[in-house]
Amino acid sequence: MPVESTLSNSGNTVTIGISGQFDFEIVQEFRAAYSDHKNADYIIDMRATEHMDSSALGMLLNMRKSLGDKTRISIINCRPQIKKILTISRFDKKFEIE
């Protein structure tokens, strides 16, 4: 399963792990991973993400729009090439990138 989400024991944080390709093929799974928990912080764990394309950037922007600017969304464990894409695209202004 390319997208797996887990809710923390406290119920305050949802971690979404993405495996393999982060692209349009997983749009429904990705949307479902954050649509059930509106009042939580989010961590997108990309340790197993091998590649992302422009549709993934769009999915992240849709997530931000859906959850609002006050929701904390962190993107962690990016490979160098993915972190570079996020930085060039100025996603560090809308998300916490670690």
C-alpha positions as a LaTeX table, in Angstrom:
\begin{tabular}{lrrr}
\hline
Residue & $x$ (\AA) & $y$ (\AA) & $z$ (\AA) \\
\hline
Met1 & 0.00 & 0.00 & 0.00 \\
Pro2 & 1.69 & 3.24 & $-1.08$ \\
Val3 & $-0.09$ & 5.43 & 1.51 \\
Glu4 & $-0.43$ & 4.47 & 5.15 \\
Ser5 & $-1.76$ & 6.72 & 7.87 \\
Thr6 & $-1.56$ & 6.25 & 11.61 \\
Leu7 & $-3.11$ & 8.28 & 14.39 \\
Ser8 & $-0.98$ & 8.95 & 17.46 \\
Asn9 & $-2.09$ & 7.57 & 20.82 \\
Ser10 & $-3.05$ & 11.07 & 21.90 \\
Gly11 & $-5.17$ & 11.51 & 18.77 \\
Asn12 & $-3.49$ & 14.82 & 17.98 \\
Thr13 & $-1.13$ & 13.79 & 15.16 \\
Val14 & $-1.67$ & 11.86 & 11.96 \\
Thr15 & 1.42 & 10.43 & 10.28 \\
Ile16 & 1.07 & 9.71 & 6.57 \\
Gly17 & 3.77 & 7.49 & 5.10 \\
Ile18 & 4.24 & 7.42 & 1.34 \\
Ser19 & 6.09 & 4.51 & $-0.30$ \\
Gly20 & 7.47 & 4.37 & $-3.82$ \\
Gln21 & 6.08 & 6.89 & $-6.31$ \\
Phe22 & 4.27 & 9.98 & $-5.03$ \\
Asp23 & 2.22 & 10.76 & $-8.11$ \\
Phe24 & $-1.34$ & 10.98 & $-9.47$ \\
Glu25 & $-1.87$ & 7.22 & $-9.08$ \\
Ile26 & $-2.29$ & 7.64 & $-5.31$ \\
Val27 & $-4.45$ & 10.79 & $-5.27$ \\
Gln28 & $-7.51$ & 9.07 & $-3.75$ \\
Glu29 & $-5.49$ & 7.23 & $-1.10$ \\
Phe30 & $-3.62$ & 10.40 & $-0.16$ \\
Arg31 & $-6.82$ & 12.46 & 0.14 \\
Ala32 & $-8.45$ & 9.75 & 2.27 \\
Ala33 & $-5.44$ & 9.73 & 4.61 \\
Tyr34 & $-6.11$ & 13.29 & 5.80 \\
Ser35 & $-9.82$ & 13.82 & 5.23 \\
Asp36 & $-10.99$ & 11.93 & 8.35 \\
His37 & $-9.03$ & 13.94 & 10.93 \\
Lys38 & $-9.65$ & 17.66 & 10.53 \\
Asn39 & $-8.43$ & 18.76 & 13.99 \\
Ala40 & $-4.98$ & 17.22 & 14.04 \\
Asp41 & $-1.40$ & 18.02 & 13.15 \\
Tyr42 & 0.05 & 16.11 & 10.20 \\
Ile43 & 3.40 & 14.54 & 9.50 \\
Ile44 & 4.11 & 13.35 & 5.98 \\
Asp45 & 6.90 & 10.79 & 6.24 \\
Met46 & 8.72 & 10.42 & 2.94 \\
Arg47 & 11.47 & 8.03 & 4.04 \\
Ala48 & 10.25 & 5.41 & 1.56 \\
Thr49 & 9.31 & 7.86 & $-1.21$ \\
Glu50 & 11.54 & 7.28 & $-4.22$ \\
His51 & 10.12 & 9.90 & $-6.57$ \\
Met52 & 7.57 & 12.70 & $-6.63$ \\
Asp53 & 6.19 & 14.60 & $-9.60$ \\
Ser54 & 4.23 & 17.81 & $-10.13$ \\
Ser55 & 0.92 & 16.12 & $-9.33$ \\
Ala56 & 2.30 & 15.35 & $-5.85$ \\
Leu57 & 2.99 & 19.05 & $-5.38$ \\
Gly58 & $-0.62$ & 19.72 & $-6.34$ \\
Met59 & $-1.85$ & 17.11 & $-3.87$ \\
Leu60 & 0.16 & 18.76 & $-1.09$ \\
Leu61 & $-1.29$ & 22.17 & $-1.99$ \\
Asn62 & $-4.81$ & 20.71 & $-1.99$ \\
Met63 & $-4.14$ & 19.23 & 1.43 \\
Arg64 & $-2.99$ & 22.63 & 2.71 \\
Lys65 & $-6.08$ & 24.31 & 1.22 \\
Ser66 & $-8.43$ & 21.67 & 2.63 \\
Leu67 & $-6.97$ & 21.75 & 6.15 \\
Gly68 & $-6.33$ & 25.50 & 6.32 \\
Asp69 & $-3.26$ & 27.57 & 7.06 \\
Lys70 & $-3.46$ & 27.04 & 10.82 \\
Thr71 & $-3.01$ & 23.27 & 10.61 \\
Arg72 & 0.57 & 22.18 & 11.22 \\
Ile73 & 1.85 & 20.01 & 8.37 \\
Ser74 & 5.44 & 18.72 & 8.51 \\
Ile75 & 7.21 & 16.88 & 5.71 \\
Ile76 & 10.01 & 14.70 & 7.08 \\
Asn77 & 12.69 & 12.24 & 5.95 \\
Cys78 & 12.90 & 13.52 & 2.36 \\
Arg79 & 15.57 & 12.24 & 0.01 \\
Pro80 & 17.87 & 15.05 & $-1.15$ \\
Gln81 & 16.32 & 15.29 & $-4.63$ \\
Ile82 & 12.79 & 15.50 & $-3.17$ \\
Lys83 & 13.83 & 18.12 & $-0.63$ \\
Lys84 & 15.37 & 20.12 & $-3.48$ \\
Ile85 & 12.08 & 20.00 & $-5.45$ \\
Leu86 & 10.15 & 21.17 & $-2.38$ \\
Thr87 & 12.61 & 23.99 & $-1.70$ \\
Ile88 & 12.74 & 25.20 & $-5.32$ \\
Ser89 & 8.93 & 25.18 & $-5.36$ \\
Arg90 & 8.96 & 27.27 & $-2.15$ \\
Phe91 & 6.97 & 24.70 & $-0.21$ \\
Asp92 & 9.06 & 25.61 & 2.82 \\
Lys93 & 6.77 & 28.67 & 3.06 \\
Lys94 & 3.62 & 26.55 & 3.46 \\
Phe95 & 4.97 & 23.42 & 5.19 \\
Glu96 & 7.60 & 22.58 & 7.77 \\
Ile97 & 10.25 & 20.59 & 5.91 \\
Glu98 & 12.68 & 18.57 & 8.02 \\
\hline
\end{tabular}
